[in-house]
Amino acid sequence: MHITLIDQIVTELRKKIKESREPMTREILSLYGRDPYLILMSCLLSLQARDVVTFPVSVKLFERVRTPQQMLDLPLADLEQIIKSVNYYKTKALSLRSVSGELLQRFGGQVPSNLNDLRSINGIGLKTANLVLAEAFSVPAICVDTHVHRLSNHWGLVSTKTPEQTEIALCKLLPEHYWIEWSYLLVKWGQHICKKNLLQCQQCQTIIALISKV
């Protein structure tokens, strides 16, 4: 893809989503700074849950827990009570404790900053690992959630069936310096501009028209 067209697409996306609410991870960053552990925990809470639900739950949890040891010290019943508003809260409570335990046992309580180590922790999938790398460590990575996968395909930028395939295709198409921002822009676009039942919206047609020039 020609670099100037990528620039045009990114510029258009930036302009359209400028006034939209920030994704949850960026809101966590604004409150707590670039804390890898808190970013990881909030990401695990957000799986199969909406940001508007997960964000206040994360804030409530972080009033009690800021480190892996504090997570393990918090009684399971208390943890479940704090996060019970999110989907699958009992399973997620066990996952938060399990991941925290591995961080303590294997990594000295620190969140690792490379993909292989992150993926080696039970409960951390590719999407979560890439989000942590990008947002906590500024490591170039494309976090392919449902919005990134859906919109990249809908716009005709890629033709893939799985998020893993989408990540590979986007890494080949996009300059590395756009990897983190692409995920950020498409999450905001998917949350606020083009929702699942509005795939033919005029805003998307503008992006499709740009991509058709590639």
Secondary structure, DSSP 8 states (H G I E B T S, - for coil): --HHHHHHHHHHHHHHHTTS---HHHHHHHHH-S-HHHHHHHHHHHTTS-HHHHHHHHHHHHTT-SSHHHHHHS-HHHHHHHHTTSTTHHHHHHHHHHHHHHHHHHHTT---SSHHHHHTSTT--HHHHHHHHHHHH--------HHHHHHHHHTTS---SSHHHHHHHHHHHS-GGGHHHHHHHHHHHHHHTS-GGGTT-HHHHHHHHHHTT-
